[in-house]
Amino acid sequence: MAPVVLVLLALVAFLALGMLRVPLWGWAAAVGVWTLLATGGHVGLFSAVAWLPFLALAVLSIPSVRRSVIVAPVFAQVRKILPRVSDTEAQALEAGTVGFDAELFSGAPDWNTLKSVPPIELTAEERAFLDGPTEDLCRMIDDWQVRHALHEVPEEIWDFVKRNGFLGMLISKEHGGLGFSPQAQSLILGKIASRSPDVVTIVMVPNSLGPGELIEKYGTDEQKHYYLPRLAKGEEVPCFSLTGPTSGSDAATMRDVGYVTRGTFKGQETLGIRLSWDKRYITLGPKATLVGLAFRLFDTDNLLGKGEDIGITLALIPADHPGVNIGRRHLPSGAAFPNGPNWGNDVFIPMDWVIGGDKMAGNGWRMLMECLSAGRAISLPSSATAGAKMMLRVTSAYARIRKQFGLPVSRMEGIEEPLVRIIETAYVNEAARAMTAAMVSRGEKPSVISALMKYQTTEKMRHAVNDAMDIHGGRGICDGPANYLQSAYQMVPVGITVEGANILTRTLITFAQGALRSHPYLYKEVQAAQDPDKRRGLDAFEAAFNNHIAFSLSNATGGFVHNLTGGAFVKAPDDALRMSHWYRQLGRASRSYAFVADLTVALLGGGLKTKQKITGRMADALSELYMLSATLKRYDDDGRPDGDELIVQLAAENALYRFQEAMSGVIENFPVRWAQPLMSVVVFPLGRRHRPASDVLGHQVARHVLQPGEVRDRLTRDIFVSKDVNDPTGILEVTLEKVIAAEPVEKKLEKAIRDGVVRRYHGSDWFADAHLKGVITADEADQLREVERLVARVIAVDHFDPQEVKPNYVTLGHNARGAESLAAE
């Protein structure tokens, strides 16, 4: 047989064997057949040497030989060099569940898993609450009053949210709460966020990581029966105190400490804890009546029988308990929601104030991680998504209403470009929000997905707000009652920072933990290597290691084949129809990601934590895959509307381009130099082929949102939309409709002005002039006058007497304590 044919046969066989994950004996058989063909059955020195690979593979196919020659030495080396996973790291890794992220890490996502996630589903009660009390709450809110005139959420707002159960959405009906699904909570929070970031914060915090959820899941029966009804009705306002001056995300450095001891409580000696702590950045802290507290607990006399170092523990402390100090307010980005420090020194609390009682002492970090795995997927993604939708709603209207150079600014390509970015963000954020909330609603706690959702949605929201500000120009930067962008602009840094700052979440959590959590075999190998029983560990390691080798070969060969063929052999869902191309490209990208992720973890190992530029890019790449998956699913869930197909195409092209650039950044900067060409050959055998969406496509997409209709409404669904001309956003909606309706008449007037028939200057009534000269009718003149009055209000900015905006130095200056005085306390 010709040598060229033999080489091609070997290459095809190698790729096929790798993709199919054939066991070692299958490789031996294939090599044997190829060797027989290559030697032609001849006997000699060359033939003997040629048969050596077959013999080696055949011998290694024997489990006992493979174990002693390969697996056992690798196991010993891994045990030797692998850094010990700390207790807090292990609890973070084991918290939550693995969902569709594991499909993406697998390199061969199962589209049935994606399709099994339900679409947006609300009960009749939940929908009625969203359309009723939530709508009423939004209508009550005066954003300017909240963030400037009062710099406080008004008491009537607090009373309304308490009376209508907003603070107890996640508390079960059994304990007096609304018992709403995470999907409903997400939509309710989003609608409020579209009206006021400050008001949504006071609703969000009790329904996120905090005393309510912790008591519901881990509290004693007594704690549940006493506190949950009170929290649900707003009789208690909770806060949760985790962050301190020296410890935020790094819980191991927490200096807040408690000691198990005996003390006096209500006149009786009781077993309890003597606490000292210093916390800051605590949202709702200044208004709280119930303080949740995280601290390190020690038991030097072993009174609990758990040893000396119990670990991180959570407790509930009434804010009026002796020794509890509720500090004054921080001003995060100038926002109005209550946020501030609290502290205590040598404060005694009874043991039954520990959440879950003494049996849950030391389990605090696990409890927090389990709650955060789900909570981080709901609160901030809901508000960031609603914010992006609101930016789209108001900016599309303003850009269509506002004119420069004789035409709406929306028709200028310089304006169209950022507007299209907002459209993409609104569509993709909502797709990912809905899918993730649906996962949580059916009981999942997707820790990796919740991390990427938090940082991606808030980052996309940041860009959407900036784009909206750019399009509005001076209208956006002048604050006042008419400014509907300012509150979002102020609050963007808050969303970026809280619940795990985005820099940390991107570089240390999403991939660094996600690779261990979502990889099908890696964490099993780590657990086996750290098993104190070496024999048991070796058995577990061998099973995972053998599968891991086949997995790695499959992704390397599969990645090369799919990238060489443009994903032609990737299976798409049978009913994908016009979206089948994007499913194939997504599957192709997933295979590349799995290969690079596997190699990255294998080669960097324990040093992964220090290579944060690499892990950040890997997190970005994973995020693009997840959000593209959600985008394709949304298109199906929405019934594949014709108006959305171009939006999906635009989002897919941009997502795959950003994925490509993230992977390129990983490969070009990979610290193990010899791996760079290997990665490049597999991932980019024909170079970087993806390009961003074209200007023509962007232009087609932009046209959909510049006029009222079902596409614009669907893109901005479930936010608060006013039609009140006295509302800053309501007047936009009314004016947009009237501007479009008057467009034919306006064209006649504009032609007359260009021809010199009518002159348009201040001090003259050009509408009356146009009517007298037969250009327009009297009714048309009235129509244009009304439109002009409305447009003038839309583009107007607020102005103030200096005394109205002069700071009150008595309350804000002389009477304020600085950082030094607070530290002294």
N, C-alpha and C positions, 0 to 999 in steps of 0.2 A: 504494500500500500504506500502511496506517495507520502513523503514526509510532511508536506503541507497539509494534506488531508488528515494525517495523524494528529498534527498540532491543533488543527481546527476541531477535530473530534474530541481531543483532550480538553480544549477550552470550553466547548459546549457542555461536555460531561461535568466538568468542574462547576460551571455555573448552575447547571441543573441540580446536581447533587447538593450544592450549598443551599439553593433556594428551597428545595424540598426537605431540608433537614434530615438527610439520610443518615442512619447510624454508621458507626465506624466500620462494621463488617460490610456494609454496602459500598463504602469507599474502597475497601480492600478488594471486593469483587470487581468493581469497575476498573481499578488499577490493574488487576490481574488480566482482565479481558484486553485492556489497551496494550499491556506488555506482550501478551500473546500475539496480538496483531502486529506490534512493532518488531518483534524478533522473528516472526514467521515460523516459530517452532524450532529454530536453529539452536544448537548447543555450542557453547563456547564461553570465553571470558566475558565478552560483551553481554551475552544473554544472561549470564550469572549475575552481573552487576545490575542489569536492567530489572531483574526480579527482586532486588533488595527492597525497594519501596513497598512492593506487595507483601513481602514477608514481614516487614516491620509493622504494616497496618494490620495484617492478619494476627500477629502476635499480640498487638495492643488491643485487638478486638476482644481478647480474653479478659473478662472483668478483673480477675485477681491480678493479672500482670499489669493492666492499665492502672489499677489502684496503687500498686507498689512502685511502679516506675514513674507515673505522672501525678496522680491525684494526691498521694500522701506527701511527696516533697512540696508540691504547691501549697497544700494545706498547712504544712509546718511553716513555710515561709510567710504565708498570709497571717498566721497566728502571731508570728514574730514581729512583723512590721505594721500590722493594722493598729491604728490608734484606738484606744478604748472609747466606745460610745458612752458619753456621760448619761446620768440618769435623766437629766432634763432633755437631752437630745433624744434619748430613747423614748421618752414619753411623748415628745413632739412627733417623732416618727410613727409611733404606734397609734397616735390619736387620729380619729377620723377614718374615712374609708377611701378606697381607690375606685375611681369610676372610669369615665371615658379617657382620662389621662393615661391610664394603663394601656388602652388601645393604641394611643399615639406613640407611647414608648415601645410598643411591641413591633412597630414597623409594618404591621398588616392589620389596620383597624377593621373591626367588624361593624359594618354599617347597620346591622340589625340592632347592635347595642345603642347606636346613636338614635335610631328610629324608635327604640323602645322608651326613650325619655318622653313623657307626655307633653303635649302642647300646653299653653296657658289654660288652666282650669280653675275656675272659682265656683264656690257654692253660691246659691241664690242669696244667702245671707251675706256672704263676703262681697258680692257684686253690689248689693243694696247699700252696704256700708261705704264702699268706694264711691258710689254715685250719690249717696245721701250725706251722712255726717262728714265725710272727708271733703266733699264739695262745699258743704256749708262752712267748714273750718277754713278752707282756702279763701272763701268769699269774705270771711271776717278779717282776714289779715291785711294790715296796712304795713307794707314792708318798710317804708320810710319812717313810720312811727316807731317800729320795732328797733331798727338799727341806728336811728339818729335822735329822734325827738325824745324817746324814753331810754334808749340804749338798754332795753330790757323787754323780755316777752311779757305783754300785759297780763294782768291777773285774769281778765275775762277769757283770754286764750287758755291759760292754765285751767281755769274752771271748766271750760268747754271740753278740753281733752280728758280731764279727769272724769267728768260727768258721763261722757260717752264711751268710756272704756279704752281710749287710745293707748293708755299706759299699760294695759294688760292684754295686748293682742296675742302674745305668745303663751300666756298663762291659760291653762285648760279651763273649760267650762266647769269642771268638777270643783275647781278652786275659785270660781267667781270671775274668771277671765273670759275673753272672747273666743279663745281657742282657735284662732285663725291659722291657716296654712302659711308656710313661709312665702309661697307665691303671692298670697293676698297681702301679707305684711310688706313684701317688696313693692307691690304696686301702690299700696296706701302711702308708704313712706315716700315713694317717688312723686306721687301727686302733690303731697305737701311740700316736698323739696322744690318742685317747680314754681312754687309760690313764695317760699321763704326758707332759706337754709337755716336760719336761727330757730324757727318754729319746728322744723323737722328734727332738729337735734334734740329738743326736749322730748319728742316722741320716740325717736330712734334709740336713745340710750337705755331707757327701761326695757326696750324690746330687743336689745342686743346683749352682748356679754355683760352680765351684771347679776345682782342678787336674785331677780325674778327667775331667770333661766337656771341659775345655779341651785336655787332652792327647789324648783320644780323637778330637777333631775337628780339631785344628790341630797336634798335636805331631809331631816328627820320628819316624822309624821307631825310632831308638834310644830316644827318650823313651817311646814306646808300649811297646816290648818290655821295658824295665826297670821303669818306674813302674806301669803299669796292673795287672800281676799282683800287685804288692806292695800297691797301693791296694785292689784287690778282696779280698785276703785280710786286710786290716787290718794288714799289716806296716808300712805307713805310715799315719799319721793326718794328713790334710791340713787346712789352713785357707787362706783366701784373704784377703789384706790389700789392701783398696781404700780404706776410709775413713780419713781423717786428721783432725787437729784443725781444719784449714782447708778441707778438701775432702770432701764427701760426694757428693751428687747432682751438684754442680757440678765436674765433672772438670777443667774448664779452669783451676781455681785450685790444682790439685795441685802441691805444693811438693816432693814426693819426686822425687829426680832421680838420673839416672845419666849417666855420661860414657864414651863408647867410648874405650878406651885399651889399652895393652899392660901386662901385669903378670905376676907369677909365680904359677903354680898347680901344686901338686905338684912343685915343683922345676924347672918348665919355663916359659919365657916363652911367653905365649899372648895372643891377642886376647880382650879381655873388657870388662867394665863396672865402673866404680867407683861404688858406690851409697851414697846417704844417704837415710834415710827415717824417718818417725815415723807409725805407724798405731795406731788404737785401735778398740774395739768389735769385735774380731776373734773370731768364734765358733769354738770349738775351739782357739783360739790357744794357751792354756796347756798343752794336751795334744798339740799338733801336732808331728810329726816332719818335716813337709814344708810349707814356707811358700810359697804362691803370692803374688806381689807385683806390684802395678801401680805404674808410675812413668813420669815423662817422661824420654825419652832424647835426649841431644844428642851430636853427633859433630863436634866443632870441627875435626878434621883430615880429615874426610870419609873415614874409613877404610873405611866400608861402601859408599861411593859413592852415598849417598842424600841428601846435603846435611847441613846442620848440625842443624836441628831435625827429629829423626826422628819424634817423637810419642810417644803413650802406648804403653808396651811392657809385656809380661808375662813374668815369670821364675819359675823354680822354685828354691828355695834350701833345702837341708837345715837344719833348725832348729839343728843343732849346728855349723854352719859358723862359723869364727872371725869375730867381729864382730856376729853375729846375737844380739840381746837379746830373749828372750821374757819379757815382763813378768808381773807377778802378775795376779790376777783382778779384773775388774770384777764387780759384783753387779747385773746388770740386773733390776730389779724384785724383787730378792731370790731370783731363780731359781738353780737348782743347776747348770745346764749350764755348761761352761767357756767363758769369754769374757774377753778381755784384750788389752792392747796388745803391740806389738813394735816394735823400732826398730833402726837400725844407722847407723853413721857411717863413711864412707870404706871401705866393704866391697867387696873385689874378688871378682867372680864371672866364670867363663869364659863366652864368648859362647854356647856350646852349652847353657847353662842357660836361655836365652830360649826360651819355649814356641814351638815351630815353628822354632827356629834363627834366624839373622840375617835370613833372607828374610821372617820375620813380624815383625821389629822395626818398631815404629811402627804396627802394626795392632791394638794391644791394645784400643782402645775399640770398634772394629768387632767384634772377637771377643767382648768382654763383652756388647755389645748383642745380638748374634745368639744367644748362649746365654741371656741374660736373657729374650729374647722368648718362649722356650719354658719355661725354668725357673721364671719368675715365675708361670706358669699352673699349676704342679704343687705346689710345696712348701707355701706358705702357704695357698692355697685348700684343699688337702687337710686340713691340720690345723684350719683354721677351720671347715670343713664338719663334720668329725668332732666338733669341740668343740660345735657347735650341736646335732648329733644326740645327743651325750651329755647336754647340758643338758636336752633334751627327754625322754630316757629316764629320768633320775633325777628330774626335776621332776614329770613326770606321775605317777610312782609315789608320790613323797612327798606330792604334793597330794591324791592319792586316799587315802593312808593316814592322813595327819594330819587330826585333827578339831578343830574349834572350834565352840562353840555347838550341839553335838550333831550336826553333820554334817561330811562331808569338806570341807576348805577348797576343793577343786576345784569344788564346787558354788556357791561364792560368785562373783558376777559380778566383784568386784574382783580375784580370783585368776584367773578365767577369761580376763580380758582379756590380761594378760601371757603366760599359757600359750598362747593362740592365736597371739600374736606369735612365740613360740618354734617352734610348729608350722610356721608359714609360713616362717620362716628355715631350719629344717631341711630342708623340702621344696625350697625354691628354691635354697639353696646347693648341695644335692646334685645338683639338676638341672643347674645351671650347671657345677659341678665335673666331672660325668660327661661333659657335652658338650664342654667345653674340653679335657679330658684325651684324649678320643677324637680331637679335631682334631690334637693334638700327636702322638698315637700314629700317625696316618697321614702324618706328616711335616711338618705345618704348624708355623710359628713365629709365632703370632698376637700381634704386639707390642701392638696397641691393646687387644685382648681380654684379654691377660694383665695389662695394667695395671689395667683396670677390675675384673677378677676379684680381683686382690690387694687393692685398697682396699675393694671392696664386701663380699667375704666376711669380711674381718677386722672391718669396721665392724659388719656384721650379727651377727658372733660377739660383739662387745663388748656389743651390746644384749641378746643372748640370755643372756649371763652375768649381766648386771645384772638382767634379769627373773627368772632363776633364783634369784639371791641374794635378791631381794625376796620371792619366794614362800616360800623357806625361812626367811626371817626370822633369828631368833637362831641357828637350827640352821646357817645358812650362814656366819655371821661368826665363830663360835668355832672356832678352828683346832685341829687335832689329828689323830690317826690316822683318826678316823671322818669327817673332813671331806673330801668328794669334790669340793667346789667351789673350794677355796682355790687349788689349783695353776693352774686355768684363770683364776681372777680375777687372780692374780699375773702370768700370762703374757700377758694381753690387750694391755697396752701395748707389749710386745715385738713382737708381730705387727703392731700398728698402725705401729710405727716402722721396722722393718727392711725391706730390699729396696725402698727408696723409700718414705719416710714418706707416710702417706695424704694429708696436706695437699698435698704436692708432687704425688703421683701423680694426685690428683683435679683440681688446678687448673692444672697445667702440662703433664702428659703425655697424659692420656686424650683430651681434646678438642683441645688446642693442637697436639699432634703427630698425633692421630687424624684431624683434619679434613684435614690435608695427606696423610696416609698412605692414608686410606680413601676420600676424595673421588675420583670417577672422572676428574676433569679438572684439579683445582687444582694438584697437584704437577707435572703435566706442563707447566702454564703457568709455574710457578716455575722449573722446570729450563730451559725454553725461554728465559725472560727472562734467565737467568744464563749462557746459552751464549755463550762469547767470540765465536763466529762469528755475527754479527748476522743474516745472510741465512738461515742454517740455523735459527737460533733463531726468526726470524719465521715460517718455514714451519711449524715445529712448534707455535708459539704459535697460528697461525691455525686449524689443525685442532682444537686443544683448545678455543680460544676459541669457535668456531662451535658446537661441541657443548655447551659450557658454557652458552651463551645459551639454547639449546633446552632444556637440562636445567633451568635456573632457571625458565623460563616454565612448563615442565611441572609442577614442584613447586609453584609459586605457584597455578596454576589447579587442579591436582589436589588440593592441600591444601584449597583453598576448597570445591571440590565435595564432597570426601569428608567434610569437617567439617560442611558444610551438610546432607548427607544421612545423617549418622551412620555413614558407612562402608558404606552399602548396596551400592555399586558396586565395592567392593574384592573382588578374587578371593581366595577361601579354597581350601585344598586340597580336592580332590574327595572325599577320604575323611575329612575333618575331623569330620563328623557333629555331635555335641553341642558340639564345640569351634569350629565354624565362626564363631560370633559373635566369639570372642576373636581368631581369626586376622584377621578383618576389622578389628577395633579396633586390632590391632597394626599392620596395614598402613596404616591411616588415620593412626596416630600417627607411623609412620615417614615418611610423606609430609610431615607438619607439621615433623618434626625436620629432614628434608633441606632444606626451604625456609628455616627459621630458621638452620640451620648455614651454608648457602650465603651468606645475606645477612650473617650475622655476620662471616664471614671476609672477604667483599668490602668491608664498610664499616669494619671495624676493622683489617684488614691486619696490618702489623707491630706495631701496638699491642695485639694480642691477648694477648701475654704479660703485659701490665700489668693487663688486665681479668680478674683471676683469679676474681672473684665470678661473672662471666658464664661464664667457661670451666668453673668448678666446677659450675655449674647445668647447663650443657650436658653435662658428663660424667655427672652424675646422671641426666639424661634418657636418654642413650644406654645407660647401665647398666640402667635399667628395661626398655628395649626388648630388650636382649640377654637379660636374665635371664627375662623373660616368654617369649621365644622358646624358651629352654631348658626352661622349665616346661611349655609345651605339648608340646615334643618328649618330655620325660620321661613324660608321661601316655601318649603313644603307645608309647614303648619299653617301658613297664611292662605293656603289654597292656590299657590303659584300664580299670583296676579300678574297680568301682563305688564303693568306699570313698574313692577319691581325687578324684572329680569335684568335690565340694564344696571340697576343699582348693585345687584348681586355680582354681575360681571365685573363692575368697577372695583368692588370690595375684594373679589377674588384675585384679580390681577395685582392689586396693590399689596394684598396680604402675601401672596407668593413672592413678589419682589422683595418685600421687607424680610421675609423668611430667608430668601437667598442671600441678602446682604448680611444678615446676622450670622448665617452659616459661613459665609466667606470671611467675616471678621474673626470667627473662631479658628478657622483653618489657617489663615494668614498669620495669626498671632499665637498659634499653638506652641507651647514651650518645648515640647518634644519634637525636635526638628525633623527627624526621619519620618514621623507620622504625617507631616504635612502633605507630601506628594501622594501618599496612600489615600488620605482623605480626599484630596483633589480629584484623583482618578475616579474614585467611586461616586462622589457627589457631583462633580463638574466634568465629566468625560468629554463633553462638547462645549465647555465654557459656561458662563453665566447667561442663560437664555431668557430669563424672565425680565420684563420691562414694566414700568408703572403704567397705569391706565392712561390712555391717550387723551389729548385735549378734546378731540371730537367726542369721545365717549362721555367725558365730563360735561361737555356742553349739552349733550342729550339728557343726561341725568338732571342737570340743573333746571331744565325747562319744566320738569314735573312738579317742582315745589314752589314755583313762582306765581301760582294762582290757586285759589281755593279749589278743593277737590278731594277725592278719596285717597289719592297718593299722599298728599300733604298731611291729611288727617291720619292716615295709617302710620306714617313716619313719626308722628308726634302723639300717638295714642296714649291715653291714660295719664295725661298731664292736665293741669288746670288751664282751661281756655275761657277767657272772659269775652263777652260781647258788649260790655258796658263802656260807653264812650268816655265816662269819667274815670275809668281805670287805665293805668299806663299801658297795659298790654291790650286791653279791650279796644281802645281806640285804634290800635294797629289793625285788628281784625275787621272792624267796621270800615275803616278807610281803605284797606286793600280791596274789599269788594266794590266799593264805590269808585275807586280809581280805575279798576278794570272795566266796570260798566260804562264809565264816561270816556273811555279811550277813543271810540270812533268820533265823538263830538270834539274831543281835544285835538285830534289830528286835523280837523277842519280849521280850528282856531289857530293851530301852530302854522299851518300853511298860509293863512291870511297874514300872520305876523311876519313870516319870512318874505312874503310878497310885498310887504309894506302897506297893506290895506288897513291893518290894525296895529296900533303901537301899544306896547306893554311897559309902562313905567309906574313907579309909585306916584300916587296922587291922581291917577286917571282910572276910570271904570272901563277897562278894555272889554269886559263882557257885554256891557251895554252898548259900547261902540260896535262890537262885532254883531250884535243883534240889529242895530240901526242900519248897518251896511249889508244885512241879509246873509251874513256868514253863518249864523246859528239862530235858532228860534229862541223865544223868550223862556220856554221851559228848559231848553238846553243851557241857556245862560244861567238860570237858577241852579241847574245841576252842577255846572262848573264852579259857581260861587261856593256851593256847599263843599265840594271836593277841595277847593283851595283852602277853606277854613279848616277842614279836617287835616289836610296835609301840613298846614302851618302849625297846628298843635302837635302833630307827630314829630316834626323836626325841631320843635322848640326845645330849649334847655332852660333849666331853672336858674334864677338869680336871687340873691339875698342881700338884705341890709347887713353891713358888717357886724352889727350887734347880735344878729340872729345866729351867726356861726362862730362868734368869739368864744374860745374855751372858757369854762368856769374854773379859774385857777384855784379857787378855794377848795373845790372838791377834787379836781384832777391834778393839782400841782402841790400846793403847800401841805395838803392833808394826806398826801399819798406817801406810803412807805416804800423806799427803794429796796433793791436786792440785798444791800448790806444789812439794813435793819431787820429784814425778814430772816436772813441767815443768822443774825445774832439771837433771834428768838429760838 
